[in-house]
């Protein structure tokens, strides 16, 4: 591991985190938002720790999670035993999701609505089943756009049923569950698994088949949670958690570190044990390679623990406080500020950098990292701005989701399949741990202040779903622009040829 790589990853992390810190700091200098000296100090220290944590995570994920997923995908395909491949994919999908930090954060915030363990296991099962479907899609070379259209039609049919039985306020939670499953642990592994599968299969659609795994794995949890909510009985209640910084530190910093460490260790431990079993019987890597993966996992573990601990202590309470104070100002200012916050927060998501790097590598630079980040930033900015509008006006999230997914699925019919696959993967990846620990509390704070605790379930939740949906449109518009540009260039070239001066033609006698 070179010092150049460490410096590069550190700069990348600092560039991602510092804009968020700058916005919060600048807003705190205005009458819109007040921070005590102690809160500001803890927030700034948390930001430094967040940069260190993200740096270590990005380095460790490249040395461990990405390699494990790639080796698992390529080695399994070489066995040519379909039943074995599908069985491993099912268990692997469940294991990588069962302790995903984003999912744990969301489950803790809705414990009064649905049992935390049941929620996590249901979501993990959904990811496992749809990882199998994603695998079958690649093996049999089926259209991702067709599958997405089919499953989203089913999702909206179940959504209509949930509304019919008067449980409409739980709809945002169901859609949020799809966004939080694709976080910093799941994404590097599943994306690399997809690349390993596609590389081994080869063929003309190899690049397209490298993506779409995250997209399909985001659908499973939504379907499972919708079904669970439809079949559940009893009254719905929601109790607001204590989001103050004092509450976050009430049991001490060491307790918070140990709590996050136990969650991350369980997640990484399950994945590594499963990988060791695969290696023993199928992959058979040498000890030297396994040691490299172990070192990478240790670095990933340290980085994620630092990231999640500091995000919970420094960013979660600040997010809640910022949301509750901002909505007291002018509506236009609130919406504009939410757009800017959304644009910057997405850059701080650890898995975003894994996705954009992999997209640039697999596409050979035809889809650049910068264009991806710009499209994602604008998309998430729009998503957060629209979410605050929903809190202010007060209407169901279905009025966003139906036209939003209709546009994104319609675009998939006109853009190259590669852009559709990347877009739907981007939607899942954009909603990571910082969304769960900063944006969700931000929306809860805004909703509590604007319309009361009783409206939190219906209006505050659903922001993760919005963050996951809008990039589907912006990334595909990127592809649509590429298609239109090519058509225009071809027409201009043809016009120039047809209008060429005949005198320029040389005749030979």
N, C-alpha and C positions, 0 to 999 in steps of 0.2 A: 504494500500500500504506500504509494508515493506521497510526499508532502505536497506536490502539485495538485493531486486529486483532493486532498483534505482542504487546501486553500480554495480550490474551485467550488467544492460543495459548501464551504462556509460562506463564500461570497453569494452563492445561489440562495442559501437559506436567509442570509441577512437581507438580501434584496427583496425576498418574499415577505419577511416579517416586519421590517422597519416601516413600510408604508402604512400598515395597520396601526402601529404604535404612533406614528406621526399624526395620523388623523385623530386618534383619541386624545393625544396631547394637545393638539391645536384647538380641538373643540372644547377641551377643558379650560382653555384660556378665554373662552367666550361666555356670555351669560346662559348659553344653552345647556351647559353641562358642568356640574361641580364635582371635583374630586378632593378628598382630604389629602393632606401631605403624606399620611401613612399609606393610603390607597394608591397614590401616584408612585410612591417608592416601591411598593410590592409589585405593581404593574410593570414598572420599568425593569426590575430585577427578573420578573417572569419572562419578559420579552427577550432578555439576554439568554436566559436558560432555554427558552423556546428555540432560539437560533442554534444553540449548541446541540439540543436534542434532535432537531431536524437534520443538522449536519451529520450526526452519528447515524441516524436512521437511514438517510440516503446512501451513505457509504456501506452500512451493514446490509441493507436490502439488496444492493447490487452483488454483494459477496455471498449471500445466503438464499433469500427468498426467491430471487429471480433464477438463480442456478438450480435450486431444487425443483421449481416448477418446470423449467426447461428440460431437465434430465428426466423428470417423471413423465412428462408428455411424450417426448421422443422415444423413451425406452418402452413405455406401455404400447405405443403404436407398433413398434417392431415385433412385439409378441404375436400380433394379429389374432388375439383371442378376445373377441368382442365382449363376451360376458365378463371376463376378468377386467377389461378396460372400463366397462360401464360401472361395475361394482366398486372398483377403486375410485372412480370419479365421484360416485355418490357419497362414499364415506369421507373422501377428501374435502368435498364441498361442505359437508356438515362440520367437520373438524376445524377448517380454517375460519368458519363463521361463528362457531359456538362461543368464542371469547373475543370477538372483534370489538375493540375499544369503543367505536362509535355506537355499536348496538347496545353495549352495556350502559353507556351514558344515557341513551334514549330510554332504555327499559327502566332505569332508576327514576327518570322524570315522569313516568306514567305508571308507577307501581300501584297507585290507588285505582287505576282503571283496569289494568290487566296484570295478572301474576307475572313477575319478572322472569322467573325460570321458564314458565310455559311460553312466554313471548319469545325468549331467546331460542328455545328448542324448536318452536314452530318456524321461526324465520330461518334457522339453520337447515331444517328439513327442506324448506322451499329452495334454498340455494343449492343443496345437494341434488335435488331432482332436476333443477334447471341446468346444472352443470352437465348432467347426463344428456339432456336435450341439446345443449350447445355442442357437445361432443358428437352426437348423432348427426347434427346439422353439418359439421365439418366432414365427417366420414362419408356421408351420402351427398355432400355438396349441394345442400338445399339453400334456397334464398333466405337470407336473414330478414329482409323487408317483409316477406310473406309471413314468416313466423311471428314477427313483431306485430303485424296487423291482426293476425289471428288471436294472439294472446291479449292484446290491448282491447280488442272487442269483448273478450271474455271478462277482462277486468272491469270494463264499464258496465257490462251486464250485471255483474255482482255488486257494483257500486249502486246501481239503480235499485237492486233488491235491498241493500242496506238502508237506503233512503226510504224505501217503501215500508220497512218495518220500524221506522222512526228511530234509527240509530245514526242519522246523518252526521252528528257531531263527531263521530269516531272515524269518519272517512279520511280526514287529513292524517291521522295516525297510521292508517293502513298504507297510504302512499309514502309516508315518511320512512316506513320500515324498509322499503325497497332501496332508498337512498343511503341509509346508514350501514347496510351490509357490506358495501364495497368501500372499505377503508384501507388504512395503511398496512394491515396484515394480509387482507384478502387480495387486494389488487395486484401487488407484485407477483404473488404466487399464481393466481388464476390467469393473469395476462401472459406470464412466462409459460404456463402450462399450455395455453392456446397457441403460442408461437412454436413450442416444441411439437405439438400435434400437427400444425400446418406445415412446418418444415419437413417433417417426416412424410406427410401425405404428398407434398409437392403439388404439381399441377398448375394450370394457368390462374387459378383463383387462390393461390397460396397466400398472397398479401391480405386479401379480404378475409380469408379463414383465420388469420392471425388475430383478428379482432371480432367482437360480438359476444365473447364469452362473458364479460362483465355485464353487458347489456341484458343478456338473457338471465343471468344470475340475479339481476335486480328485479326481474318480473316475479320470480318464484315467491319471495317473501310477501309481496303485495297480495297475490292470490291466496296464499295460506292465511294471512292475517284477516283478509276480507271474509274468508270462509269461517274462521274462528269467531270473528265478531258477529257474524250472522247467526251462528249456532249457539252463542253464549247467552246465558240468562242472568237475570238480576238487574239491579239498578246501577246507574253509572254515576260515579262521584270523582271529583278531582280536588286534591288538596295542594295548595301552593307550597313549594319547598322554600326554605330559608336561603336566599341567594346572597346574603351579605358576606363580605370577606371574613368577618369574624366567625361566621358559621362554618366557612370552608376550613378555617384553621382551628376550630374549636377543640378538635382531638389531637392537634399538633401536626407539624410538618412531617415528622417521622411516620405517623400513622397513615397519612395520605400517600407517602412514598411507598410504604409496604403494601397498601391496598392496591395501588396501580401496578406495583411489581408483581403481585400475586396474579392479577388478571393477565398481564402480558406474558408472564412465565407459563401460565396454563395454556395460553394460545400458542405460543411458540413451541412449548414442550410437546403438545399434542401433534403439531405438524411435523416436528423433527422425529418423534418416535415412529409416526406413520411412515415418514420418508426412510428411516432406517430399515423398517420391515420391507419396504419396496426395494431398497438397495440390496438387502440380504438375498432376496429371491429373484429380482428382475434386473435392477440397474447395475449393481456390482461395481461401484466406484472404488478406486484405490483409497487407502487410508489417508494419503496426502490431500486428496480432494475433499474427503469428509472433514478433515481438520480445518481446511479453509472455510468450509460451510459453517462449522462450529464457531470459528472466530467471528465470521460474519453475523451469526445469530446472537453472539454475546454483544457485539457492537449495536445490533438492531435492538436488542433488549434494553441496553442502557439508554440508547437514544429515545426509544418510545416511552420509557418510564419517566425520563426527564420531561419530554414533550407533554405527556398526558397530565403529570402532576402539576406542572406550572400552568398549563391551560386551565385546569380545574380551579387552582388557587387564584391565579391572577387575571384570567380572561373571562371566566364564567360570571363572577360577581360584577365585573366591570361592564360586561355585555348587558346584564339585567338592569344595572343602574343607568347606563347610557340610553337604553330603550325607553325606560320609564320617564326619563327627563326630557328626551328629544321630542316626544309627542306633544309636549306642552307648548312647543314653539309653533311657528307658522307651518301650515301643511306643506307648502311648496318646499320650504327649507328642509323639513323632515324627509320628504320623498327624495330630494336631491342628495342629502347626506347618506341615505340608505343606499342609493345607487353607487356612490363613491366607496362606501364601506364594502359593498358586495364585490366591486371590482378588485379591491385590494385583498380581501379575506381569501378569495379563491387561490391567490398566488401563494398563500401560506399553507395550503393543504399538502402534506407530504406526498400523497399518492399522485398528485397532479404532475409532479416532476418525473415520476416513474413512467406515467402514461405518455407525456409529451416526448420524452427521450426515446421511448420504444417506438412511438409513431414515426419519428424522424428517421430512426434506424431502419425500421422495416420498409418504409416507403422510399428509402434512399434519398431523403431530403425533399421529395416532391410535396409533402405536407410538412412545412417547416415548424419548428418549435415555437418561434415567435408568433406566427400567424395563429397557431393553436391557442397560445396563451392569451392573445388579444381577443379572439372570438369567445373564449371561456370567460375572460374578465368582463366583457360587455354583457354576456349572457347572464352571469350570476348577478351582476349589478342590476340588470333589469328585473331579475327574479326577486331580489330583496326589495326593490322599489315597489313592485306590484304587490308584494306581500304586505307592506305597510299600508298601501292603499286599501287592501281588503280589510284590514283591522279598522281603518278609519271609516269606511263606508259600511262594512258589515254584510258580507254575502258569502255564500258557500264556495268552497274552493273548486267545486265541480265546474263553475263558470269560467275558470281558468284552464282546468285540466282538459276538458273536452275539446275546445278550440285549439289549445296548445298541441295536444297529441295528434289532432286531426291535421294540423299544418305540418308537423314533423313527419308524420307517416305519408302525407301527400308528397312532401319534398323527396322522400325516399324513392319515389317512382321516377324522379327526373334527374337525380344526381348519381354519380358512379357509386356502385355498391360499397366500395372501400370507405367513402365519406360517411355513408349511413352507419357502417359498423363502428367507425371511429367516433361518430357523434353520439351514438347510444352508449358506448363505453364511457365517453367523457361525462355524460350526464350522471352516471353512477359514481364516478371518481370525484367529481366536483364537490359532492356533499360528504366531506370527511370529518375528522375529529374537531377541527376548529369551527366548522358549521354547528356541530352538536354542542360545543362548549362556549361559543360566543354568539352566534347568530340566533340559535333557538332561545337562549335566555334573553337576548335582546328583544325578540318578538314577544316573549312572555311578559317582560317588563312593560313593553309598549301597550300590550293588550290589557294588562291589569290596570294600568294608569288610565287608559282611554275608555274601556268599557267594562272593567271588573273581572274578578277571578272566574266567575261563572261562564265567561265566554272564551276562556283560554283554550279549551279542547277544540273548539270549532274554528277559532280565528288565529291563534298563535301558532298552533301546530299546522303542518302543511308547508312550512317554509322550506323544509328539506326536499319535499316533493317538487317545489317550484325550482329550487336550485338544481335538481336533477333533470327537470324538463326543459327549461329555456335553452341550455347549451345544445340540445338536440336540434333546435332550429338554427342557432347561430353557426354551428359547425357545418351543417348541411347547406346553409346559405353561402358559406365559404366554398363548398364544392359546386354549388349552383353558379357562383361567380366564375369559377374555373371553367365550367362547361360553356357558359355564355362567352367568356373571353376567347376560348378556343374557336367557337363558331365565328365570332367577329374577325379574328385573325385569319381564319381560312377564307372568309368572304373577301377580305381586303386583298389577300394574296391572289385570289382568283380574279378579282377586278383589275388588279395591276397587270396580270398576264394578258387578259382580254383587251385591255386598253393600250398595250405596248405598241409603240410606233413601228409600223411595218418596215421603215427605213433601217431599223436596227437589225433586221434579219439579213444575214449574209447568204447570198446565193452562189453556189459553185457551178461553173459550166464545164 
